[in-house]
Amino acid sequence: MDKVDARTRLKSLLICPETPQKPPPQRKAPRKTGKVSSRSPKALKQSLQRLWSEAVRRSWGGFCGCCGKSGTQAHHFFHRSGYPSVKYDVDNGMWLCFACHILKVHRNGQGEMARDALINHIGIRRFEELKARAREVRRFRTPDLLALEEQLKVLHE
């Protein structure tokens, strides 16, 4: 038997109707998650981040908390990935200019300057309460995020 005949026979065996075909996979019904919102969690978190940033800007009057110039960026004193329980807490935010935010606080590690400015802004009692909340373990679920969004919208108005 030559190679052409062998290939033809092999192809016919592969597509032969008598060869049992694997049934197509069954599609699973979508799980009901009980979500309160039709928006994706990612979109909801992005909205919360924008609202939080705006609330921080208003809280600081639009001026840099370190040097007093016109601010441009919100800064989390307790980092948002390391301390997720205070990620959307307005007390955890500072309004800074680019130079203070990136050059001084992040690159040069002048966290004490930022801490002192935050304590001057919110007071030592609220700062200690913020530290305690930052240590809490908390996972935000969709209803929690929606409630936070409503609270930040109220601050935005």
DOTI-101899 format. One record per residue: residue number from 1; residue in three letters; y, z, x of N, C-alpha, C in turn. Coordinates in steps of 0.05 Angstrom, whole numbers, always signed. Last residue first. Example, Ala and Ser with C-alpha at 12.3 -4.5 7.8 and 13.67 -1.06 7.14 Angstrom:
<bavos>
+-----+---------+--------+--------+--------+--------+--------+--------+--------+--------+--------+
: num : residuo :   n_py :   n_pz :   n_px :  ca_py :  ca_pz :  ca_px :   c_py :   c_pz :   c_px :
+-----+---------+--------+--------+--------+--------+--------+--------+--------+--------+--------+
:   2 :     ser :    -45 :   +142 :   +257 :    -21 :   +143 :   +273 :     +1 :   +157 :   +258 :
:   1 :     ala :   -114 :   +156 :   +264 :    -90 :   +156 :   +246 :    -66 :   +156 :   +264 :
+-----+---------+--------+--------+--------+--------+--------+--------+--------+--------+--------+
</bavos>
This chain:
<bavos>
+-----+---------+--------+--------+--------+--------+--------+--------+--------+--------+--------+
: num : residuo :   n_py :   n_pz :   n_px :  ca_py :  ca_pz :  ca_px :   c_py :   c_pz :   c_px :
+-----+---------+--------+--------+--------+--------+--------+--------+--------+--------+--------+
: 157 :     glu :  +1311 :   +935 :   -429 :  +1332 :   +929 :   -450 :  +1357 :   +945 :   -445 :
: 156 :     his :  +1277 :   +955 :   -392 :  +1290 :   +929 :   -386 :  +1313 :   +924 :   -405 :
: 155 :     leu :  +1253 :   +998 :   -415 :  +1271 :  +1003 :   -393 :  +1288 :   +978 :   -386 :
: 154 :     val :  +1221 :   +969 :   -451 :  +1241 :   +987 :   -461 :  +1262 :   +993 :   -439 :
: 153 :     lys :  +1187 :   +944 :   -415 :  +1205 :   +928 :   -431 :  +1227 :   +944 :   -443 :
: 152 :     leu :  +1158 :   +987 :   -396 :  +1177 :   +974 :   -378 :  +1196 :   +956 :   -393 :
: 151 :     gln :  +1129 :  +1000 :   -442 :  +1147 :  +1020 :   -431 :  +1167 :  +1006 :   -412 :
: 150 :     glu :  +1099 :   +952 :   -448 :  +1118 :   +960 :   -469 :  +1138 :   +981 :   -458 :
: 149 :     glu :  +1068 :   +955 :   -402 :  +1086 :   +932 :   -406 :  +1107 :   +940 :   -427 :
: 148 :     leu :  +1037 :  +1000 :   -411 :  +1057 :  +1000 :   -389 :  +1077 :   +978 :   -393 :
: 147 :     ala :  +1006 :   +980 :   -453 :  +1024 :  +1002 :   -458 :  +1045 :  +1004 :   -436 :
: 146 :     leu :   +978 :   +940 :   -425 :   +996 :   +932 :   -447 :  +1016 :   +955 :   -454 :
: 145 :     leu :   +949 :   +971 :   -389 :   +969 :   +952 :   -379 :   +989 :   +944 :   -401 :
: 144 :     asp :   +916 :   +998 :   -425 :   +935 :  +1013 :   -408 :   +957 :   +995 :   -398 :
: 143 :     pro :   +886 :   +956 :   -446 :   +904 :   +971 :   -464 :   +924 :   +988 :   -448 :
: 142 :     thr :   +860 :   +938 :   -397 :   +879 :   +921 :   -411 :   +897 :   +937 :   -430 :
: 141 :     arg :   +861 :   +992 :   -349 :   +847 :   +974 :   -367 :   +868 :   +959 :   -383 :
: 140 :     phe :   +868 :  +1016 :   -285 :   +882 :  +1007 :   -308 :   +864 :   +987 :   -324 :
: 139 :     arg :   +843 :  +1073 :   -257 :   +837 :  +1045 :   -260 :   +850 :  +1036 :   -286 :
: 138 :     arg :   +858 :  +1123 :   -211 :   +863 :  +1112 :   -237 :   +857 :  +1082 :   -237 :
: 137 :     val :   +862 :  +1182 :   -178 :   +846 :  +1158 :   -180 :   +849 :  +1147 :   -208 :
: 136 :     glu :   +921 :  +1209 :   -149 :   +902 :  +1207 :   -171 :   +887 :  +1181 :   -169 :
: 135 :     arg :   +961 :  +1207 :   -112 :   +934 :  +1215 :   -102 :   +913 :  +1213 :   -124 :
: 134 :     ala :  +1006 :  +1195 :   -141 :   +995 :  +1174 :   -122 :   +967 :  +1181 :   -113 :
: 133 :     arg :  +1017 :  +1243 :   -166 :  +1007 :  +1220 :   -182 :   +994 :  +1199 :   -164 :
: 132 :     ala :  +1037 :  +1271 :   -121 :  +1013 :  +1280 :   -135 :  +1000 :  +1258 :   -152 :
: 131 :     lys :  +1082 :  +1240 :   -110 :  +1061 :  +1242 :    -90 :  +1035 :  +1252 :   -103 :
: 130 :     leu :  +1112 :  +1249 :   -157 :  +1103 :  +1222 :   -151 :  +1080 :  +1223 :   -130 :
: 129 :     glu :  +1123 :  +1303 :   -150 :  +1106 :  +1295 :   -172 :  +1095 :  +1267 :   -168 :
: 128 :     glu :  +1156 :  +1298 :   -105 :  +1131 :  +1313 :   -103 :  +1112 :  +1307 :   -126 :
: 127 :     phe :  +1198 :  +1270 :   -129 :  +1183 :  +1258 :   -107 :  +1156 :  +1272 :   -103 :
: 126 :     arg :  +1217 :  +1306 :   -167 :  +1204 :  +1281 :   -177 :  +1189 :  +1267 :   -154 :
: 125 :     arg :  +1237 :  +1344 :   -129 :  +1217 :  +1351 :   -149 :  +1202 :  +1326 :   -159 :
: 124 :     ile :  +1276 :  +1316 :    -99 :  +1252 :  +1325 :    -86 :  +1230 :  +1332 :   -106 :
: 123 :     gly :  +1305 :  +1256 :   -126 :  +1303 :  +1285 :   -123 :  +1276 :  +1293 :   -112 :
: 122 :     ile :  +1316 :  +1202 :   -128 :  +1301 :  +1214 :   -151 :  +1299 :  +1244 :   -149 :
: 121 :     his :  +1350 :  +1192 :    -83 :  +1354 :  +1178 :   -109 :  +1340 :  +1193 :   -132 :
: 120 :     asn :  +1334 :  +1223 :    -41 :  +1362 :  +1225 :    -50 :  +1366 :  +1213 :    -77 :
: 119 :     ile :  +1282 :  +1202 :    -37 :  +1286 :  +1230 :    -45 :  +1314 :  +1235 :    -54 :
: 118 :     leu :  +1294 :  +1150 :    -20 :  +1281 :  +1154 :    -45 :  +1284 :  +1182 :    -55 :
: 117 :     ala :  +1317 :  +1161 :    +30 :  +1333 :  +1148 :    +10 :  +1321 :  +1151 :    -18 :
: 116 :     asp :  +1273 :  +1184 :    +56 :  +1297 :  +1200 :    +51 :  +1315 :  +1188 :    +30 :
: 115 :     arg :  +1238 :  +1140 :    +56 :  +1230 :  +1164 :    +42 :  +1255 :  +1181 :    +36 :
: 114 :     ala :  +1266 :  +1104 :    +89 :  +1261 :  +1097 :    +61 :  +1254 :  +1122 :    +45 :
: 113 :     met :  +1265 :  +1133 :   +136 :  +1291 :  +1125 :   +125 :  +1287 :  +1119 :    +95 :
: 112 :     glu :  +1210 :  +1137 :   +145 :  +1226 :  +1161 :   +140 :  +1252 :  +1155 :   +127 :
: 111 :     gly :  +1194 :  +1085 :   +158 :  +1188 :  +1096 :   +131 :  +1203 :  +1121 :   +124 :
: 110 :     gln :  +1203 :  +1043 :   +196 :  +1223 :  +1064 :   +191 :  +1219 :  +1075 :   +162 :
: 109 :     gly :  +1173 :  +1001 :   +220 :  +1161 :  +1026 :   +210 :  +1179 :  +1049 :   +206 :
: 108 :     asn :  +1190 :   +952 :   +234 :  +1196 :   +973 :   +252 :  +1185 :  +1000 :   +243 :
: 107 :     arg :  +1169 :   +921 :   +191 :  +1164 :   +913 :   +219 :  +1169 :   +937 :   +238 :
: 106 :     his :  +1182 :   +951 :   +142 :  +1155 :   +940 :   +148 :  +1151 :   +935 :   +178 :
: 105 :     val :  +1236 :   +972 :   +148 :  +1214 :   +987 :   +136 :  +1186 :   +977 :   +145 :
: 104 :     lys :  +1266 :   +931 :   +178 :  +1266 :   +960 :   +184 :  +1241 :   +974 :   +174 :
: 103 :     leu :  +1252 :   +879 :   +159 :  +1256 :   +885 :   +188 :  +1254 :   +914 :   +194 :
: 102 :     ile :  +1243 :   +883 :   +103 :  +1223 :   +871 :   +121 :  +1227 :   +880 :   +150 :
: 101 :     his :  +1284 :   +918 :    +82 :  +1257 :   +917 :    +72 :  +1238 :   +907 :    +93 :
: 100 :     cys :  +1332 :   +909 :   +110 :  +1320 :   +936 :   +109 :  +1291 :   +935 :   +101 :
:  99 :     ala :  +1337 :   +853 :   +102 :  +1337 :   +865 :   +129 :  +1324 :   +892 :   +129 :
:  98 :     phe :  +1338 :   +847 :    +46 :  +1317 :   +835 :    +62 :  +1315 :   +849 :    +89 :
:  97 :     cys :  +1353 :   +909 :    +12 :  +1360 :   +882 :    +21 :  +1338 :   +872 :    +39 :
:  96 :     leu :  +1317 :   +943 :    -41 :  +1326 :   +940 :    -13 :  +1336 :   +911 :     -8 :
:  95 :     trp :  +1300 :   +992 :    -85 :  +1313 :   +966 :    -84 :  +1325 :   +963 :    -56 :
:  94 :     met :  +1237 :  +1023 :    -94 :  +1263 :  +1023 :    -81 :  +1274 :   +994 :    -82 :
:  93 :     gly :  +1190 :  +1058 :   -134 :  +1203 :  +1034 :   -125 :  +1230 :  +1040 :   -113 :
:  92 :     asn :  +1167 :  +1101 :   -158 :  +1155 :  +1092 :   -133 :  +1169 :  +1068 :   -121 :
:  91 :     asp :  +1192 :  +1106 :   -207 :  +1199 :  +1125 :   -186 :  +1188 :  +1117 :   -159 :
:  90 :     val :  +1164 :  +1068 :   -236 :  +1191 :  +1061 :   -227 :  +1200 :  +1080 :   -205 :
:  89 :     asp :  +1098 :  +1050 :   -228 :  +1116 :  +1073 :   -232 :  +1143 :  +1067 :   -220 :
:  88 :     tyr :  +1058 :  +1014 :   -218 :  +1079 :  +1006 :   -237 :  +1098 :  +1029 :   -244 :
:  87 :     lys :  +1027 :  +1042 :   -180 :  +1036 :  +1015 :   -175 :  +1059 :  +1006 :   -193 :
:  86 :     val :  +1004 :  +1091 :   -180 :  +1033 :  +1090 :   -182 :  +1044 :  +1062 :   -177 :
:  85 :     ser :   +950 :  +1080 :   -175 :   +958 :  +1096 :   -198 :   +988 :  +1097 :   -201 :
:  84 :     pro :   +940 :  +1053 :   -127 :   +943 :  +1037 :   -152 :   +953 :  +1054 :   -176 :
:  83 :     tyr :   +952 :  +1057 :    -68 :   +958 :  +1077 :    -88 :   +962 :  +1063 :   -116 :
:  82 :     gly :   +939 :  +1011 :    -39 :   +929 :  +1037 :    -31 :   +932 :  +1059 :    -51 :
:  81 :     ser :   +968 :   +972 :    -65 :   +939 :   +969 :    -64 :   +926 :   +996 :    -55 :
:  80 :     arg :  +1022 :   +990 :    -64 :  +1009 :   +985 :    -90 :   +979 :   +982 :    -88 :
:  79 :     his :  +1044 :  +1045 :    -24 :  +1035 :  +1017 :    -26 :  +1018 :  +1012 :    -51 :
:  78 :     phe :  +1098 :  +1081 :    -41 :  +1069 :  +1084 :    -38 :  +1057 :  +1057 :    -44 :
:  77 :     phe :  +1144 :  +1048 :    -47 :  +1142 :  +1068 :    -26 :  +1113 :  +1075 :    -20 :
:  76 :     his :  +1152 :   +981 :    -57 :  +1135 :  +1004 :    -65 :  +1135 :  +1024 :    -42 :
:  75 :     his :  +1213 :   +948 :    -67 :  +1194 :   +958 :    -47 :  +1179 :   +981 :    -60 :
:  74 :     ala :  +1246 :   +889 :    -87 :  +1235 :   +915 :    -94 :  +1214 :   +922 :    -74 :
:  73 :     gln :  +1304 :   +856 :    -60 :  +1275 :   +859 :    -63 :  +1267 :   +887 :    -71 :
:  72 :     thr :  +1359 :   +854 :    -53 :  +1345 :   +829 :    -62 :  +1316 :   +833 :    -69 :
:  71 :     gly :  +1423 :   +888 :    -55 :  +1394 :   +886 :    -51 :  +1382 :   +861 :    -62 :
:  70 :     ser :  +1483 :   +891 :    -20 :  +1470 :   +880 :    -44 :  +1440 :   +876 :    -38 :
:  69 :     lys :  +1483 :   +953 :    +19 :  +1490 :   +925 :    +13 :  +1476 :   +915 :    -12 :
:  68 :     gly :  +1463 :  +1003 :    +30 :  +1484 :  +1001 :    +10 :  +1493 :   +972 :     +4 :
:  67 :     cys :  +1420 :  +1015 :    +63 :  +1445 :  +1008 :    +76 :  +1468 :  +1005 :    +56 :
:  66 :     cys :  +1379 :  +1035 :    +27 :  +1382 :  +1044 :    +55 :  +1410 :  +1039 :    +66 :
:  65 :     gly :  +1378 :  +1012 :    -23 :  +1377 :  +1041 :    -21 :  +1381 :  +1052 :     +7 :
:  64 :     cys :  +1421 :   +961 :    -41 :  +1401 :   +970 :    -23 :  +1401 :  +1000 :    -20 :
:  63 :     phe :  +1437 :   +954 :   -110 :  +1445 :   +957 :    -83 :  +1422 :   +968 :    -66 :
:  62 :     gly :  +1424 :   +953 :   -164 :  +1426 :   +927 :   -150 :  +1433 :   +929 :   -120 :
:  61 :     gly :  +1417 :  +1003 :   -184 :  +1443 :   +990 :   -188 :  +1446 :   +964 :   -173 :
:  60 :     trp :  +1368 :  +1025 :   -184 :  +1383 :  +1028 :   -159 :  +1410 :  +1014 :   -161 :
:  59 :     ser :  +1350 :  +1011 :   -235 :  +1351 :  +1039 :   -227 :  +1368 :  +1044 :   -203 :
:  58 :     arg :  +1350 :   +956 :   -232 :  +1369 :   +969 :   -250 :  +1372 :   +999 :   -242 :
:  57 :     arg :  +1307 :   +949 :   -196 :  +1334 :   +939 :   -190 :  +1355 :   +953 :   -207 :
:  56 :     val :  +1265 :   +971 :   -226 :  +1273 :   +984 :   -201 :  +1301 :   +975 :   -193 :
:  55 :     ala :  +1262 :   +935 :   -268 :  +1269 :   +963 :   -274 :  +1278 :   +977 :   -249 :
:  54 :     glu :  +1247 :   +889 :   -239 :  +1273 :   +889 :   -253 :  +1281 :   +918 :   -260 :
:  53 :     ser :  +1196 :   +906 :   -222 :  +1217 :   +898 :   -202 :  +1245 :   +899 :   -215 :
:  52 :     trp :  +1170 :   +912 :   -272 :  +1174 :   +935 :   -254 :  +1196 :   +929 :   -234 :
:  51 :     leu :  +1170 :   +859 :   -290 :  +1185 :   +879 :   -305 :  +1190 :   +904 :   -288 :
:  50 :     arg :  +1138 :   +835 :   -250 :  +1165 :   +826 :   -254 :  +1182 :   +847 :   -269 :
:  49 :     gln :  +1090 :   +865 :   -258 :  +1104 :   +865 :   -232 :  +1133 :   +856 :   -234 :
:  48 :     leu :  +1077 :   +850 :   -311 :  +1083 :   +878 :   -304 :  +1099 :   +880 :   -278 :
:  47 :     ser :  +1065 :   +796 :   -302 :  +1087 :   +804 :   -320 :  +1096 :   +832 :   -314 :
:  46 :     gln :  +1021 :   +802 :   -270 :  +1044 :   +788 :   -259 :  +1069 :   +795 :   -276 :
:  45 :     lys :   +986 :   +827 :   -305 :   +995 :   +841 :   -281 :  +1019 :   +828 :   -269 :
:  44 :     leu :   +979 :   +785 :   -343 :   +990 :   +811 :   -351 :  +1001 :   +826 :   -327 :
:  43 :     ala :   +954 :   +747 :   -311 :   +980 :   +741 :   -323 :   +994 :   +767 :   -332 :
:  42 :     lys :   +906 :   +775 :   -300 :   +923 :   +767 :   -278 :   +952 :   +761 :   -289 :
:  41 :     pro :   +882 :   +781 :   -351 :   +892 :   +805 :   -336 :   +911 :   +798 :   -313 :
:  40 :     ser :   +907 :   +732 :   -397 :   +889 :   +740 :   -376 :   +900 :   +765 :   -362 :
:  39 :     arg :   +921 :   +745 :   -466 :   +929 :   +737 :   -439 :   +909 :   +747 :   -419 :
:  38 :     ser :   +905 :   +768 :   -512 :   +893 :   +742 :   -506 :   +901 :   +732 :   -478 :
:  37 :     ser :   +889 :   +837 :   -515 :   +907 :   +816 :   -509 :   +893 :   +790 :   -504 :
:  36 :     val :   +847 :   +870 :   -523 :   +869 :   +873 :   -541 :   +888 :   +849 :   -539 :
:  35 :     lys :   +778 :   +857 :   -518 :   +805 :   +856 :   -507 :   +826 :   +857 :   -529 :
:  34 :     gly :   +724 :   +860 :   -529 :   +742 :   +878 :   -543 :   +770 :   +879 :   -531 :
:  33 :     thr :   +689 :   +824 :   -510 :   +698 :   +845 :   -492 :   +716 :   +866 :   -505 :
:  32 :     lys :   +633 :   +791 :   -525 :   +657 :   +802 :   -538 :   +665 :   +826 :   -521 :
:  31 :     arg :   +611 :   +736 :   -487 :   +610 :   +765 :   -493 :   +636 :   +773 :   -507 :
:  30 :     pro :   +589 :   +675 :   -514 :   +609 :   +690 :   -499 :   +608 :   +719 :   -507 :
:  29 :     ala :   +520 :   +660 :   -510 :   +543 :   +665 :   -527 :   +563 :   +681 :   -511 :
:  28 :     lys :   +495 :   +617 :   -460 :   +497 :   +644 :   -471 :   +522 :   +645 :   -488 :
:  27 :     arg :   +459 :   +559 :   -466 :   +485 :   +571 :   -461 :   +486 :   +598 :   -475 :
:  26 :     gln :   +399 :   +546 :   -433 :   +412 :   +554 :   -458 :   +439 :   +566 :   -451 :
:  25 :     pro :   +387 :   +489 :   -392 :   +392 :   +517 :   -395 :   +407 :   +524 :   -421 :
:  24 :     pro :   +341 :   +440 :   -416 :   +367 :   +447 :   -406 :   +372 :   +477 :   -410 :
:  23 :     pro :   +272 :   +444 :   -393 :   +292 :   +443 :   -415 :   +320 :   +451 :   -404 :
:  22 :     lys :   +242 :   +400 :   -348 :   +253 :   +427 :   -352 :   +274 :   +426 :   -374 :
:  21 :     gln :   +191 :   +357 :   -369 :   +218 :   +361 :   -360 :   +226 :   +389 :   -366 :
:  20 :     pro :   +128 :   +336 :   -350 :   +143 :   +356 :   -365 :   +171 :   +360 :   -353 :
:  19 :     thr :   +115 :   +268 :   -351 :   +121 :   +290 :   -334 :   +137 :   +311 :   -349 :
:  18 :     glu :   +111 :   +227 :   -387 :    +91 :   +248 :   -389 :    +97 :   +272 :   -371 :
:  17 :     pro :   +153 :   +193 :   -372 :   +157 :   +209 :   -396 :   +135 :   +231 :   -398 :
:  16 :     cys :   +172 :   +191 :   -304 :   +152 :   +185 :   -324 :   +155 :   +203 :   -348 :
:  15 :     ile :   +203 :   +198 :   -261 :   +217 :   +194 :   -287 :   +197 :   +187 :   -309 :
:  14 :     leu :   +167 :   +207 :   -219 :   +189 :   +226 :   -224 :   +202 :   +223 :   -251 :
:  13 :     leu :   +134 :   +163 :   -222 :   +123 :   +190 :   -227 :   +145 :   +210 :   -233 :
:  12 :     ser :   +169 :   +123 :   -208 :   +157 :   +123 :   -235 :   +145 :   +150 :   -242 :
:  11 :     lys :   +179 :   +137 :   -155 :   +201 :   +137 :   -175 :   +190 :   +138 :   -203 :
:  10 :     leu :   +129 :   +128 :   -133 :   +140 :   +155 :   -132 :   +162 :   +158 :   -153 :
:   9 :     arg :   +124 :    +73 :   -141 :   +105 :    +91 :   -154 :   +116 :   +120 :   -155 :
:   8 :     thr :   +166 :    +56 :   -108 :   +166 :    +49 :   -137 :   +147 :    +68 :   -152 :
:   7 :     arg :   +147 :    +74 :    -58 :   +173 :    +84 :    -70 :   +174 :    +79 :   -100 :
:   6 :     ala :   +101 :    +44 :    -53 :    +99 :    +73 :    -53 :   +125 :    +86 :    -65 :
:   5 :     asp :   +120 :     -8 :    -52 :   +103 :     +0 :    -74 :   +102 :    +31 :    -76 :
:   4 :     val :   +149 :     -6 :     -4 :   +163 :    -12 :    -29 :   +146 :     -3 :    -52 :
:   3 :     lys :   +109 :     +3 :    +36 :   +130 :    +24 :    +30 :   +144 :    +19 :     +4 :
:   2 :     asp :    +43 :    -18 :    +13 :    +67 :    -19 :    +30 :    +88 :     +1 :    +20 :
:   1 :     met :    -23 :     +0 :    +17 :     +0 :     +0 :     +0 :    +25 :     +0 :    +18 :
+-----+---------+--------+--------+--------+--------+--------+--------+--------+--------+--------+
</bavos>
